[in-house]
Amino acid sequence: MEEHTNNEEKLSIDTELNTKLLDQNHHDHKGGLRTMPFIIVNEAFERIASYGLTPNMIFYLMEVYHMEAVTGTSILSIWSALSNTLSIFGAYISDSYLGRFHVIAIGSLSTLFGMTFLWLTSMVPQLTPSSCNELGSSCSEPSLTQLAFLFSTFGLLSIGSGCIRPCSIAFGADQLKHHPTLNNQRLIDSYFNWFLNKACVLNDLNVDSSCVNPWSVSTVEKVESLKSIIRIIPIWSSGIILFTTITQNFPTLQANTMNRHITSSFEIPAASFTLFMVLTVTLWIAIYDRILVPVLANLTHEPRGLNTKTRMGIGLLISILAMVVSAIVESIRRHVARSVSNTHAMSAMWLVPQYSLCGLAEAFNAVGQLEFYYSELPKSMSSLPMALFMVSNAISGLVSSLLINVVNSVTSEGGKVSWLSSDMNEGHIDYYYWLLSFLNLLNFFYYLLCCRAHRSLSSSSFITRE
């Protein structure tokens, strides 16, 4: 009887083990390279719903919702800031609670609803103000209900961006695991796990005491991590003005007033001129990485050709040049438009240099920033560089909105025409570009001071460690 019982227990254990092995083998067939197209397409659609939508949205706000250029640009800047800020929350929720798959699923649904609601604004007349072209009607302001519906679409799209952007790359890396039981090192750690762990001073000098709370003990690693963050914050802050500069919507409005015909039958959409900035970033990174790095590495003895701080500084200098070129081109465009009857007399291809310079500034500074953060921060904080990058983009959106509103308010005092008037030929966007040139120049000198302070802090830290 006892032997029969033992046999039954053994059979039960064998059955349970076989079931687990079958489940494990079943899971082994999930993931892998075949999932990559789905992840890439999902990410691409989110980018279309955010980055791809932004350049055209300024025209939609001005023409359909009858907004001024300043108001529309401010709204888009705040929308960009919200999307970048929610990316940090998306990473935190993914790492700490729901996991990447569920967060991406929530983000995809939110993006779908956001785009559907935005589509409805173009299909349901009650969701937008009456058209100025309708007989017997004037350009009415959007109602609170219409604005609430519009802003809810932006909110849903921001939630989608915040859920998908920080998780897609890491989720793709998860699919390449060879075995489901292996410990997966998270590629995106939670940003908030770190300014929560507070450094405290021990009151009890007996460190070996069992009464000491381990969470109140400041380990050397925690203190050094905090020092690393403090050292890079000034240099990190110097990138905010740069991102404020290269994300302006006014070049799109400029392109809309210029001749965009390549041939008599083909016209480049005004919003598509941002493609020249993207192409410049892509081409320069490829040229620098494949051609210039091997040459410069032999001359500078730097593995990446130029050190990260030098590249960031070059990017800031190029941003000054980009705004100077923008101001000159806009001054010429405005003069031509006001002196001839044809307001589209000047070719929009004159805008290509400023777009290319903005792309070059981003390629130098943004990539240099990320590499600088990775080189300065400990490996345990590997997710912080991207989080810092997102935060700087978010703050730049808020700074852009504030700057636009201040300039508009100051320059329109006394009934004067604002520099940022919706009528590009009456306003002075060129003056605004000169202002940005000056701010970027000040920012460059601020960056030099930050670099000097960083060297001092790094040297003192090294001496202390020695």
KADA-V906177 format. One record per helix or strand of 2 or more residues. SS is the DSSP state (a for helix, b for strand). FROM is the first residue (numbers start at 0). TO is the last residue. Records with the same first field share a line. If there is no record, write none. Layout:
# KADA-V906177
SS: FROM-TO / FROM-TO
This chain:
# KADA-V906177
a: 1-27 / 32-62 / 68-97 / 99-122 / 124-126 / 143-173 / 192-195 / 213-215 / 219-236 / 238-245 / 249-255 / 269-299 / 307-338 / 347-375 / 378-380 / 383-410 / 412-414 / 428-464
